């Protein structure tokens, strides 16, 4: 007889050996013993199975009370599927914990050894299998920017952390994706995880919240994760408090510029302080643990495989293969050209080398099957290439570095530098018969270790090239270590910014999405990508200048494709490095000698090399230090001859040390015989310009911030753009090395800003800090993007603006550039106007009032000048009431009147003479109107004019006119009184 609790709102006592019926609460109930346990069927209800098997439920402990005790409670795997769970019992002490390799068996509440094929950490948990996201983890995609109507964007619904077998991969887009895991610690513990974070275009942070969703106090270096070198893993550890801890791994990508970002990878998450684990973890496929009580699993060796929870590995058949940690074997393919590579053997005692062909190890192909390619035969012996510059050839054809103070071009013996010269120290590698001793090569893969024992690069005589690798997504790594830099004696006194430079010539040949990275690691603190190239690139040279003295490792990393590939499909995609040279290396060798500055003959050590002061070059004729001419700057790596002093561009001058050209905020320009002088001192402080907001394809809001240092500061590049995420992550670095990673000093620089309110961050995030201009060229054309970025600053006079004015970019190019190479800025300011001169105003004279006349000066409109001379004060001068012009006018009028009267008199008198002649003609005519006999009106020679014409009366002008009319009609005549010598008078009627 047993008691059974059923859902019929009652309890029925039954006998398991037979049938029992009864009426309970007016409901017919039928109870019988089932094969799976005691079953109860009721009218109008479903059958409910009793929880009498341990597979129906599991045990968990309650939280510890104030007395440090807890209870063991049974919880069904699926609620509502069974009932009658065991009653709670008192559990173990809260501080109880099992050792590594054991788990707490909850039924007996005792520590039990883990079986073979599984492992346990005792007081911790580890997650290293990522075929799926483990139970308890949640991938949550959020978007903090609301839509136009306040709704949340749906563009990130598909974004998630993605399991990739041995690691977990973050989202590659700009969505904010969080990986969340909640754990309850009975005692203080910690969380540690291995990660790979190669791209600072993703913001990666880790933080912890308590059960009230309050973020726990963390330092910045705990919250913000440090960058890692491509292909390398790092470990991050954070201490946790007892109680509930909610762990967040959060990433946010920035797809500004359209370039795909590289995801963050996570593996081996381990949490300590759980106090107990109630189960052992099975080894993931491809791994095993052979003995009971293991705290970890080991990968299966090559050519073996295993299933999940395996205690041993199974060997592959002869026709199949596997790499380390594989869960299954694969068929061996026929050998092809992709399965072997060529190498050059070291030079023998006769100075000969051979081209050898070798299989890629471990060899996975079958050589003796149909369609397989055989290994090519070894080539003939040929002469070894010469030694690299700075090395000499020994009798056994081995190259050794020249002793200090000597030099060699690699083909001759080492010789001492002549007097007045010093060796040029550095590395110069252009022959690749063997790998130099300060270089090393390796192969690395994120997901597996099958290429760990391979060479990433192979020497090939006149070049070094990428090797075969194990798969297409391997990182093929070549590293060069430089212990430090040492300037030559003649350059030791320089205050410039160049300590050395590395130059290499390379070429990439690709059919897939290959990428070559050039990186540097300063003082072994943090590695940063200096430059990268995608796809095929023609043979070209690249130079990087070191601006600070530090130990540095240069790395070339080549990846054929970033997509996971277990096979080699693109083995023909290669990078070829032809030559590498580094100048001013601390322990370098010399390939040549250079002239140095000498002490005078009167010194105690004549002929010894000395450093020239800053801004001095070495005179070719005297080998003495001479100062560069004014407004020239000294080349950072060349001081011999006056041509080392490079002239500054228009409108610029050099600083005192002749190390940099800059503008002193003053400028003069002559146009149309007029000199314009500008004073830009008000534009000297660093100006900032924020452009945006802009949005990516999924709506991420970002801003472009430009900092501009236009002039002044004695040539110091005062504009600084800082990557604050990298700065936080690398705050433990030294000040010198931090400068290589965190900030950019320039005349014009740019940062990409993610606003704090745009992604839910507590502060604005800055990244992608780049320099747009670090050399002041003056007024001249800028170079193309192949020579670097350039910036053009146009300053426009606008008197209506303040002295600081307003900085803008072209409306057609809202990001400041349309091609990504040349940036254009417009700065409108009152300070951009020229200084005022006398040509910028004119004078206005007033009327003469009270014997005084005022003169007023006014600016020409529109006024396009500032400061300079001021307007002259209003002036007054004495004046007369009648103006000079009026006096001249009156005098001229009087003269004209006298002239007219004189002319009138002259012509009147002349008219009288004409009338007289006319009258004589009339008197000589007969009365019959016949023509008179031709008679001369002239006087005979010696005759005196005795006859005078006397008018009888003086006619008026009206009468004269009437008389003329009567003459024409012939009915009237004029009476003329004549006087002759006989005193006779004739009267004509």
VENHUGI-V262707 format. One record per residue. N is the residue number from 1. RES is the residue in one letter. BURIAL is + if it has 24 or more other ideal C-beta (glycine too) atoms within 12 Angstrom, else -. Layout:
n=N res=RES burial=BURIAL
n=N res=RES burial=BURIAL
This chain:
n=1 res=X burial=-
n=2 res=X burial=-
n=3 res=X burial=-
n=4 res=X burial=+
n=5 res=X burial=-
n=6 res=X burial=+
n=7 res=X burial=+
n=8 res=X burial=+
n=9 res=X burial=-
n=10 res=X burial=-
n=11 res=X burial=-
n=12 res=X burial=+
n=13 res=X burial=-
n=14 res=X burial=+
n=15 res=X burial=-
n=16 res=X burial=-
n=17 res=X burial=-
n=18 res=X burial=-
n=19 res=X burial=-
n=20 res=X burial=-
n=21 res=X burial=-
n=22 res=X burial=-
n=23 res=X burial=-
n=24 res=X burial=+
n=25 res=X burial=-
n=26 res=X burial=-
n=27 res=X burial=-
n=28 res=X burial=-
n=29 res=X burial=+
n=30 res=X burial=+
n=31 res=X burial=+
n=32 res=X burial=-
n=33 res=X burial=-
n=34 res=X burial=-
n=35 res=X burial=-
n=36 res=X burial=-
n=37 res=X burial=+
n=38 res=X burial=+
n=39 res=X burial=+
n=40 res=X burial=+
n=41 res=X burial=+
n=42 res=X burial=+
n=43 res=X burial=-
n=44 res=X burial=-
n=45 res=X burial=-
n=46 res=X burial=-
n=47 res=X burial=+
n=48 res=X burial=+
n=49 res=X burial=+
n=50 res=X burial=+
n=51 res=X burial=+
n=52 res=X burial=+
n=53 res=X burial=-
n=54 res=X burial=-
n=55 res=X burial=-
n=56 res=X burial=+
n=57 res=X burial=+
n=58 res=X burial=-
n=59 res=X burial=+
n=60 res=X burial=-
n=61 res=X burial=+
n=62 res=X burial=-
n=63 res=X burial=-
n=64 res=X burial=+
n=65 res=X burial=-
n=66 res=X burial=-
n=67 res=X burial=-
n=68 res=X burial=-
n=69 res=X burial=-
n=70 res=X burial=+
n=71 res=X burial=-
n=72 res=X burial=+
n=73 res=X burial=-
n=74 res=X burial=+
n=75 res=X burial=-
n=76 res=X burial=+
n=77 res=X burial=-
n=78 res=X burial=-
n=79 res=X burial=-
n=80 res=X burial=-
n=81 res=X burial=-
n=82 res=X burial=+
n=83 res=X burial=+
n=84 res=X burial=+
n=85 res=X burial=+
n=86 res=X burial=+
n=87 res=X burial=-
n=88 res=X burial=-
n=89 res=X burial=-
n=90 res=X burial=-
n=91 res=X burial=+
n=92 res=X burial=+
n=93 res=X burial=-
n=94 res=X burial=+
n=95 res=X burial=-
n=96 res=X burial=+
n=97 res=X burial=+
n=98 res=X burial=+
n=99 res=X burial=-
n=100 res=X burial=+
n=101 res=X burial=+
n=102 res=X burial=+
n=103 res=X burial=+
n=104 res=X burial=+
n=105 res=X burial=+
n=106 res=X burial=+
n=107 res=X burial=-
n=108 res=X burial=-
n=109 res=X burial=-
n=110 res=X burial=-
n=111 res=X burial=+
n=112 res=X burial=+
n=113 res=X burial=+
n=114 res=X burial=+
n=115 res=X burial=+
n=116 res=X burial=-
n=117 res=X burial=+
n=118 res=X burial=+
n=119 res=X burial=+
n=120 res=X burial=+
n=121 res=X burial=+
n=122 res=X burial=+
n=123 res=X burial=+
n=124 res=X burial=+
n=125 res=X burial=+
n=126 res=X burial=+
n=127 res=X burial=+
n=128 res=X burial=+
n=129 res=X burial=+
n=130 res=X burial=+
n=131 res=X burial=-
n=132 res=X burial=-
n=133 res=X burial=+
n=134 res=X burial=+
n=135 res=X burial=-
n=136 res=X burial=-
n=137 res=X burial=+
n=138 res=X burial=-
n=139 res=X burial=+
n=140 res=X burial=+
n=141 res=X burial=+
n=142 res=X burial=+
n=143 res=X burial=+
n=144 res=X burial=+
n=145 res=X burial=+
n=146 res=X burial=-
n=147 res=X burial=-
n=148 res=X burial=-
n=149 res=X burial=-
n=150 res=X burial=-
n=151 res=X burial=-
n=152 res=X burial=-
n=153 res=X burial=+
n=154 res=X burial=-
n=155 res=X burial=+
n=156 res=X burial=+
n=157 res=X burial=-
n=158 res=X burial=-
n=159 res=X burial=+
n=160 res=X burial=+
n=161 res=X burial=+
n=162 res=X burial=+
n=163 res=X burial=+
n=164 res=X burial=+
n=165 res=X burial=+
n=166 res=X burial=+
n=167 res=X burial=+
n=168 res=X burial=+
n=169 res=X burial=+
n=170 res=X burial=+
n=171 res=X burial=+
n=172 res=X burial=+
n=173 res=X burial=+
n=174 res=X burial=+
n=175 res=X burial=+
n=176 res=X burial=+
n=177 res=X burial=+
n=178 res=X burial=+
n=179 res=X burial=+
n=180 res=X burial=+
n=181 res=X burial=+
n=182 res=X burial=+
n=183 res=X burial=+
n=184 res=X burial=+
n=185 res=X burial=+
n=186 res=X burial=+
n=187 res=X burial=+
n=188 res=X burial=-
n=189 res=X burial=+
n=190 res=X burial=+
n=191 res=X burial=+
n=192 res=X burial=+
n=193 res=X burial=+
n=194 res=X burial=+
n=195 res=X burial=+
n=196 res=X burial=+
n=197 res=X burial=+
n=198 res=X burial=+
n=199 res=X burial=+
n=200 res=X burial=+
n=201 res=X burial=+
n=202 res=X burial=+
n=203 res=X burial=+
n=204 res=X burial=+
n=205 res=X burial=+
n=206 res=X burial=+
n=207 res=X burial=+
n=208 res=X burial=+
n=209 res=X burial=+
n=210 res=X burial=-
n=211 res=X burial=-
n=212 res=X burial=-
n=213 res=X burial=-
n=214 res=X burial=-
n=215 res=X burial=-
n=216 res=X burial=+
n=217 res=X burial=-
n=218 res=X burial=+
n=219 res=X burial=-
n=220 res=X burial=-
n=221 res=X burial=-
n=222 res=X burial=+
n=223 res=X burial=+
n=224 res=X burial=+
n=225 res=X burial=+
n=226 res=X burial=+
n=227 res=X burial=+
n=228 res=X burial=+
n=229 res=X burial=+
n=230 res=X burial=+
n=231 res=X burial=+
n=232 res=X burial=+
n=233 res=X burial=+
n=234 res=X burial=+
n=235 res=X burial=-
n=236 res=X burial=+
n=237 res=X burial=-
n=238 res=X burial=+
n=239 res=X burial=-
n=240 res=X burial=+
n=241 res=X burial=+
n=242 res=X burial=+
n=243 res=X burial=+
n=244 res=X burial=-
n=245 res=X burial=+
n=246 res=X burial=+
n=247 res=X burial=+
n=248 res=X burial=+
n=249 res=X burial=+
n=250 res=X burial=+
n=251 res=X burial=+
n=252 res=X burial=+
n=253 res=X burial=+
n=254 res=X burial=+
n=255 res=X burial=+
n=256 res=X burial=+
n=257 res=X burial=-
n=258 res=X burial=-
n=259 res=X burial=-
n=260 res=X burial=-
n=261 res=X burial=+
n=262 res=X burial=+
n=263 res=X burial=+
n=264 res=X burial=+
n=265 res=X burial=+
n=266 res=X burial=+
n=267 res=X burial=+
n=268 res=X burial=+
n=269 res=X burial=+
n=270 res=X burial=+
n=271 res=X burial=+
n=272 res=X burial=+
n=273 res=X burial=+
n=274 res=X burial=+
n=275 res=X burial=+
n=276 res=X burial=+
n=277 res=X burial=+
n=278 res=X burial=+
n=279 res=X burial=+
n=280 res=X burial=+
n=281 res=X burial=+
n=282 res=X burial=+
n=283 res=X burial=+
n=284 res=X burial=+
n=285 res=X burial=+
n=286 res=X burial=+
n=287 res=X burial=+
n=288 res=X burial=+
n=289 res=X burial=+
n=290 res=X burial=-
n=291 res=X burial=-
n=292 res=X burial=-
n=293 res=X burial=+
n=294 res=X burial=+
n=295 res=X burial=+
n=296 res=X burial=+
n=297 res=X burial=+
n=298 res=X burial=+
n=299 res=X burial=+
n=300 res=X burial=+
n=301 res=X burial=+
n=302 res=X burial=+
n=303 res=X burial=+
n=304 res=X burial=+
n=305 res=X burial=+
n=306 res=X burial=+
n=307 res=X burial=-
n=308 res=X burial=-
n=309 res=X burial=+
n=310 res=X burial=+
n=311 res=X burial=+
n=312 res=X burial=-
n=313 res=X burial=+
n=314 res=X burial=-
n=315 res=X burial=-
n=316 res=X burial=+
n=317 res=X burial=-
n=318 res=X burial=-
n=319 res=X burial=-
n=320 res=X burial=-
n=321 res=X burial=+
n=322 res=X burial=+
n=323 res=X burial=+
n=324 res=X burial=+
n=325 res=X burial=+
n=326 res=X burial=+
n=327 res=X burial=+
n=328 res=X burial=+
n=329 res=X burial=+
n=330 res=X burial=-
n=331 res=X burial=-
n=332 res=X burial=+
n=333 res=X burial=+
n=334 res=X burial=-
n=335 res=X burial=+
n=336 res=X burial=+
n=337 res=X burial=-
n=338 res=X burial=+
n=339 res=X burial=+
n=340 res=X burial=+
n=341 res=X burial=+
n=342 res=X burial=+
n=343 res=X burial=+
n=344 res=X burial=+
n=345 res=X burial=+
n=346 res=X burial=-
n=347 res=X burial=+
n=348 res=X burial=-
n=349 res=X burial=-
n=350 res=X burial=-
n=351 res=X burial=-
n=352 res=X burial=-
n=353 res=X burial=+
n=354 res=X burial=+
n=355 res=X burial=+
n=356 res=X burial=-
n=357 res=X burial=+
n=358 res=X burial=-
n=359 res=X burial=+
n=360 res=X burial=+
n=361 res=X burial=-
n=362 res=X burial=-
n=363 res=X burial=+
n=364 res=X burial=+
n=365 res=X burial=+
n=366 res=X burial=-
n=367 res=X burial=-
n=368 res=X burial=-
n=369 res=X burial=-
n=370 res=X burial=-
n=371 res=X burial=-
n=372 res=X burial=-
n=373 res=X burial=-
n=374 res=X burial=-
n=375 res=X burial=-
n=376 res=X burial=-
n=377 res=X burial=-
n=378 res=X burial=-
n=379 res=X burial=-
n=380 res=X burial=-
n=381 res=X burial=-
n=382 res=X burial=-
n=383 res=X burial=-
n=384 res=X burial=+
n=385 res=X burial=+
n=386 res=X burial=+
n=387 res=X burial=+
n=388 res=X burial=+
n=389 res=X burial=+
n=390 res=X burial=+
n=391 res=X burial=+
n=392 res=X burial=+
n=393 res=X burial=+
n=394 res=X burial=-
n=395 res=X burial=-
n=396 res=X burial=-
n=397 res=X burial=+
n=398 res=X burial=-
n=399 res=X burial=+
n=400 res=X burial=-
n=401 res=X burial=+
n=402 res=X burial=+
n=403 res=X burial=-
n=404 res=X burial=-
n=405 res=X burial=-
n=406 res=X burial=+
n=407 res=X burial=+
n=408 res=X burial=+
n=409 res=X burial=+
n=410 res=X burial=+
n=411 res=X burial=-
n=412 res=X burial=-
n=413 res=X burial=-
n=414 res=X burial=+
n=415 res=X burial=-
n=416 res=X burial=-
n=417 res=X burial=+
n=418 res=X burial=-
n=419 res=X burial=-
n=420 res=X burial=+
n=421 res=X burial=+
n=422 res=X burial=+
n=423 res=X burial=+
n=424 res=X burial=+
n=425 res=X burial=+
n=426 res=X burial=+
n=427 res=X burial=+
n=428 res=X burial=+
n=429 res=X burial=+
n=430 res=X burial=+
n=431 res=X burial=+
n=432 res=X burial=+
n=433 res=X burial=+
n=434 res=X burial=+
n=435 res=X burial=+
n=436 res=X burial=+
n=437 res=X burial=-
n=438 res=X burial=+
n=439 res=X burial=+
n=440 res=X burial=-
n=441 res=X burial=+
n=442 res=X burial=+
n=443 res=X burial=+
n=444 res=X burial=+
n=445 res=X burial=+
n=446 res=X burial=+
n=447 res=X burial=+
n=448 res=X burial=+
n=449 res=X burial=+
n=450 res=X burial=+
n=451 res=X burial=+
n=452 res=X burial=+
n=453 res=X burial=-
n=454 res=X burial=+
n=455 res=X burial=+
n=456 res=X burial=+
n=457 res=X burial=+
n=458 res=X burial=+
n=459 res=X burial=+
n=460 res=X burial=+
n=461 res=X burial=+
n=462 res=X burial=-
n=463 res=X burial=+
n=464 res=X burial=+
n=465 res=X burial=+
n=466 res=X burial=+
n=467 res=X burial=+
n=468 res=X burial=+
n=469 res=X burial=+
n=470 res=X burial=+
n=471 res=X burial=+
n=472 res=X burial=+
n=473 res=X burial=+
n=474 res=X burial=+
n=475 res=X burial=+
n=476 res=X burial=+
n=477 res=X burial=+
n=478 res=X burial=+
n=479 res=X burial=+
n=480 res=X burial=+
n=481 res=X burial=+
n=482 res=X burial=+
n=483 res=X burial=-
n=484 res=X burial=+
n=485 res=X burial=+
n=486 res=X burial=+
n=487 res=X burial=+
n=488 res=X burial=+
n=489 res=X burial=+
n=490 res=X burial=+
n=491 res=X burial=+
n=492 res=X burial=+
n=493 res=X burial=+
n=494 res=X burial=+
n=495 res=X burial=+
n=496 res=X burial=+
n=497 res=X burial=+
n=498 res=X burial=+
n=499 res=X burial=+
n=500 res=X burial=+
n=501 res=X burial=+
n=502 res=X burial=+
n=503 res=X burial=+
n=504 res=X burial=+
n=505 res=X burial=+
n=506 res=X burial=+
n=507 res=X burial=+
n=508 res=X burial=+
n=509 res=X burial=+
n=510 res=X burial=+
n=511 res=X burial=-
n=512 res=X burial=+
n=513 res=X burial=-
n=514 res=X burial=+
n=515 res=X burial=+
n=516 res=X burial=+
n=517 res=X burial=+
n=518 res=X burial=+
n=519 res=X burial=+
n=520 res=X burial=+
n=521 res=X burial=+
n=522 res=X burial=+
n=523 res=X burial=+
n=524 res=X burial=-
n=525 res=X burial=+
n=526 res=X burial=+
n=527 res=X burial=+
n=528 res=X burial=+
n=529 res=X burial=+
n=530 res=X burial=+
n=531 res=X burial=+
n=532 res=X burial=+
n=533 res=X burial=+
n=534 res=X burial=-
n=535 res=X burial=-
n=536 res=X burial=-
n=537 res=X burial=+
n=538 res=X burial=-
n=539 res=X burial=-
n=540 res=X burial=-
n=541 res=X burial=-
n=542 res=X burial=+
n=543 res=X burial=+
n=544 res=X burial=+
n=545 res=X burial=+
n=546 res=X burial=+
n=547 res=X burial=+
n=548 res=X burial=+
n=549 res=X burial=+
n=550 res=X burial=+
n=551 res=X burial=+
n=552 res=X burial=+
n=553 res=X burial=+
n=554 res=X burial=+
n=555 res=X burial=+
n=556 res=X burial=+
n=557 res=X burial=+
n=558 res=X burial=+
n=559 res=X burial=+
n=560 res=X burial=+
n=561 res=X burial=+
n=562 res=X burial=+
n=563 res=X burial=+
n=564 res=X burial=-
n=565 res=X burial=+
n=566 res=X burial=+
n=567 res=X burial=+
n=568 res=X burial=+
n=569 res=X burial=-
n=570 res=X burial=+
n=571 res=X burial=+
n=572 res=X burial=-
n=573 res=X burial=+
n=574 res=X burial=+
n=575 res=X burial=+
n=576 res=X burial=+
n=577 res=X burial=+
n=578 res=X burial=+
n=579 res=X burial=+
n=580 res=X burial=+
n=581 res=X burial=+
n=582 res=X burial=+
n=583 res=X burial=+
n=584 res=X burial=+
n=585 res=X burial=+
n=586 res=X burial=+
n=587 res=X burial=-
n=588 res=X burial=+
n=589 res=X burial=+
n=590 res=X burial=+
n=591 res=X burial=+
n=592 res=X burial=+
n=593 res=X burial=+
n=594 res=X burial=+
n=595 res=X burial=+
n=596 res=X burial=+
n=597 res=X burial=+
n=598 res=X burial=+
n=599 res=X burial=-
n=600 res=X burial=-
n=601 res=X burial=-
n=602 res=X burial=-
n=603 res=X burial=-
n=604 res=X burial=-
n=605 res=X burial=-
n=606 res=X burial=-
n=607 res=X burial=-
n=608 res=X burial=-
n=609 res=X burial=+
n=610 res=X burial=+
n=611 res=X burial=+
n=612 res=X burial=+
n=613 res=X burial=+
n=614 res=X burial=+
n=615 res=X burial=+
n=616 res=X burial=+
n=617 res=X burial=+
n=618 res=X burial=+
n=619 res=X burial=+
n=620 res=X burial=-
n=621 res=X burial=-
n=622 res=X burial=-
n=623 res=X burial=+
n=624 res=X burial=+
n=625 res=X burial=+
n=626 res=X burial=+
n=627 res=X burial=+
n=628 res=X burial=+
n=629 res=X burial=-
n=630 res=X burial=-
n=631 res=X burial=+
n=632 res=X burial=+
n=633 res=X burial=+
n=634 res=X burial=+
n=635 res=X burial=+
n=636 res=X burial=+
n=637 res=X burial=+
n=638 res=X burial=+
n=639 res=X burial=+
n=640 res=X burial=+
n=641 res=X burial=-
n=642 res=X burial=-
n=643 res=X burial=-
n=644 res=X burial=+
n=645 res=X burial=+
n=646 res=X burial=+
n=647 res=X burial=+
n=648 res=X burial=+
n=649 res=X burial=+
n=650 res=X burial=-
n=651 res=X burial=+
n=652 res=X burial=+
n=653 res=X burial=+
n=654 res=X burial=+
n=655 res=X burial=+
n=656 res=X burial=-
n=657 res=X burial=+
n=658 res=X burial=+
n=659 res=X burial=+
n=660 res=X burial=+
n=661 res=X burial=+
n=662 res=X burial=+
n=663 res=X burial=+
n=664 res=X burial=+
n=665 res=X burial=+
n=666 res=X burial=+
n=667 res=X burial=+
n=668 res=X burial=-
n=669 res=X burial=-
n=670 res=X burial=-
n=671 res=X burial=-
n=672 res=X burial=-
n=673 res=X burial=-
n=674 res=X burial=-
n=675 res=X burial=-
n=676 res=X burial=+
n=677 res=X burial=-
n=678 res=X burial=+
n=679 res=X burial=+
n=680 res=X burial=+
n=681 res=X burial=+
n=682 res=X burial=+
n=683 res=X burial=+
n=684 res=X burial=+
n=685 res=X burial=-
n=686 res=X burial=+
n=687 res=X burial=+
n=688 res=X burial=+
n=689 res=X burial=+
n=690 res=X burial=+
n=691 res=X burial=+
n=692 res=X burial=+
n=693 res=X burial=+
n=694 res=X burial=+
n=695 res=X burial=+
n=696 res=X burial=+
n=697 res=X burial=-
n=698 res=X burial=+
n=699 res=X burial=+
n=700 res=X burial=+
n=701 res=X burial=+
n=702 res=X burial=+
n=703 res=X burial=+
n=704 res=X burial=+
n=705 res=X burial=+
n=706 res=X burial=+
n=707 res=X burial=+
n=708 res=X burial=+
n=709 res=X burial=+
n=710 res=X burial=+
n=711 res=X burial=+
n=712 res=X burial=+
n=713 res=X burial=+
n=714 res=X burial=-
n=715 res=X burial=+
n=716 res=X burial=+
n=717 res=X burial=+
n=718 res=X burial=+
n=719 res=X burial=+
n=720 res=X burial=+
n=721 res=X burial=+
n=722 res=X burial=+
n=723 res=X burial=+
n=724 res=X burial=+
n=725 res=X burial=+
n=726 res=X burial=+
n=727 res=X burial=+
n=728 res=X burial=+
n=729 res=X burial=+
n=730 res=X burial=+
n=731 res=X burial=+
n=732 res=X burial=-
n=733 res=X burial=+
n=734 res=X burial=-
n=735 res=X burial=-
n=736 res=X burial=-
n=737 res=X burial=+
n=738 res=X burial=+
n=739 res=X burial=+
n=740 res=X burial=+
n=741 res=X burial=+
n=742 res=X burial=+
n=743 res=X burial=+
n=744 res=X burial=+
n=745 res=X burial=+
n=746 res=X burial=+
n=747 res=X burial=+
n=748 res=X burial=+
n=749 res=X burial=+
n=750 res=X burial=+
n=751 res=X burial=+
n=752 res=X burial=+
n=753 res=X burial=+
n=754 res=X burial=+
n=755 res=X burial=+
n=756 res=X burial=-
n=757 res=X burial=-
n=758 res=X burial=+
n=759 res=X burial=+
n=760 res=X burial=+
n=761 res=X burial=+
n=762 res=X burial=-
n=763 res=X burial=-
n=764 res=X burial=+
n=765 res=X burial=+
n=766 res=X burial=+
n=767 res=X burial=+
n=768 res=X burial=+
n=769 res=X burial=+
n=770 res=X burial=+
n=771 res=X burial=+
n=772 res=X burial=+
n=773 res=X burial=+
n=774 res=X burial=+
n=775 res=X burial=+
n=776 res=X burial=+
n=777 res=X burial=+
n=778 res=X burial=+
n=779 res=X burial=-
n=780 res=X burial=-
n=781 res=X burial=-
n=782 res=X burial=+
n=783 res=X burial=-
n=784 res=X burial=-
n=785 res=X burial=-
n=786 res=X burial=-
n=787 res=X burial=-
n=788 res=X burial=+
n=789 res=X burial=+
n=790 res=X burial=+
n=791 res=X burial=+
n=792 res=X burial=+
n=793 res=X burial=+
n=794 res=X burial=-
n=795 res=X burial=+
n=796 res=X burial=+
n=797 res=X burial=+
n=798 res=X burial=+
n=799 res=X burial=+
n=800 res=X burial=-
n=801 res=X burial=+
n=802 res=X burial=-
n=803 res=X burial=+
n=804 res=X burial=+
n=805 res=X burial=+
n=806 res=X burial=+
n=807 res=X burial=+
n=808 res=X burial=+
n=809 res=X burial=+
n=810 res=X burial=-
n=811 res=X burial=-
n=812 res=X burial=-
n=813 res=X burial=-
n=814 res=X burial=-
n=815 res=X burial=+
n=816 res=X burial=+
n=817 res=X burial=+
n=818 res=X burial=-
n=819 res=X burial=-
n=820 res=X burial=-
n=821 res=X burial=-
n=822 res=X burial=+
n=823 res=X burial=+
n=824 res=X burial=+
n=825 res=X burial=+
n=826 res=X burial=+
n=827 res=X burial=+
n=828 res=X burial=+
n=829 res=X burial=+
n=830 res=X burial=+
n=831 res=X burial=+
n=832 res=X burial=+
n=833 res=X burial=+
n=834 res=X burial=+
n=835 res=X burial=+
n=836 res=X burial=+
n=837 res=X burial=-
n=838 res=X burial=-
n=839 res=X burial=-
n=840 res=X burial=+
n=841 res=X burial=-
n=842 res=X burial=-
n=843 res=X burial=-
n=844 res=X burial=-
n=845 res=X burial=-
n=846 res=X burial=-
n=847 res=X burial=-
n=848 res=X burial=-
n=849 res=X burial=-
n=850 res=X burial=-
n=851 res=X burial=-
n=852 res=X burial=-
n=853 res=X burial=-
n=854 res=X burial=-
n=855 res=X burial=-
n=856 res=X burial=-
n=857 res=X burial=-
n=858 res=X burial=-
n=859 res=X burial=+
n=860 res=X burial=-
n=861 res=X burial=-
n=862 res=X burial=-
n=863 res=X burial=-
n=864 res=X burial=+
n=865 res=X burial=+
n=866 res=X burial=+
n=867 res=X burial=-
n=868 res=X burial=-
n=869 res=X burial=-
n=870 res=X burial=-
n=871 res=X burial=-
n=872 res=X burial=-
n=873 res=X burial=-
n=874 res=X burial=-
n=875 res=X burial=-
n=876 res=X burial=-
n=877 res=X burial=-
n=878 res=X burial=-
n=879 res=X burial=-
n=880 res=X burial=-
n=881 res=X burial=-
n=882 res=X burial=-
n=883 res=X burial=-
n=884 res=X burial=-
n=885 res=X burial=-
n=886 res=X burial=-
n=887 res=X burial=-
n=888 res=X burial=-
n=889 res=X burial=-
n=890 res=X burial=-
n=891 res=X burial=-
n=892 res=X burial=-
n=893 res=X burial=-
n=894 res=X burial=-
n=895 res=X burial=-
n=896 res=X burial=-
n=897 res=X burial=-
n=898 res=X burial=-
n=899 res=X burial=-
n=900 res=X burial=-
n=901 res=X burial=-
n=902 res=X burial=-
n=903 res=X burial=-
n=904 res=X burial=-
n=905 res=X burial=-
n=906 res=X burial=-
n=907 res=X burial=-
n=908 res=X burial=-
n=909 res=X burial=-
n=910 res=X burial=-
n=911 res=X burial=-
n=912 res=X burial=-
n=913 res=X burial=-
n=914 res=X burial=-
n=915 res=X burial=-
n=916 res=X burial=-
n=917 res=X burial=-
n=918 res=X burial=-
n=919 res=X burial=+
n=920 res=X burial=+
n=921 res=X burial=-
n=922 res=X burial=+
n=923 res=X burial=+
n=924 res=X burial=-
n=925 res=X burial=-
n=926 res=X burial=-
n=927 res=X burial=-
n=928 res=X burial=-
n=929 res=X burial=-
n=930 res=X burial=-
n=931 res=X burial=-
n=932 res=X burial=-
n=933 res=X burial=-
n=934 res=X burial=-
n=935 res=X burial=-
n=936 res=X burial=-
n=937 res=X burial=-
n=938 res=X burial=-
n=939 res=X burial=-
n=940 res=X burial=-
n=941 res=X burial=-
n=942 res=X burial=-
n=943 res=X burial=-
n=944 res=X burial=-
n=945 res=X burial=-
n=946 res=X burial=-
n=947 res=X burial=+
n=948 res=X burial=-
n=949 res=X burial=+
n=950 res=X burial=-
n=951 res=X burial=-
n=952 res=X burial=-
n=953 res=X burial=-
n=954 res=X burial=-
n=955 res=X burial=-
n=956 res=X burial=-
n=957 res=X burial=-
n=958 res=X burial=-
n=959 res=X burial=-
n=960 res=X burial=-
n=961 res=X burial=-
n=962 res=X burial=-
n=963 res=X burial=+
n=964 res=X burial=-
n=965 res=X burial=-
n=966 res=X burial=-
n=967 res=X burial=-
n=968 res=X burial=-
n=969 res=X burial=-
n=970 res=X burial=-
n=971 res=X burial=-
n=972 res=X burial=-
n=973 res=X burial=-
n=974 res=X burial=+
n=975 res=X burial=-
n=976 res=X burial=+
n=977 res=X burial=-
n=978 res=X burial=+
n=979 res=X burial=-
n=980 res=X burial=-
n=981 res=X burial=-
n=982 res=X burial=-
n=983 res=X burial=-
n=984 res=X burial=-
n=985 res=X burial=-
n=986 res=X burial=-
n=987 res=X burial=-
n=988 res=X burial=-
n=989 res=X burial=-
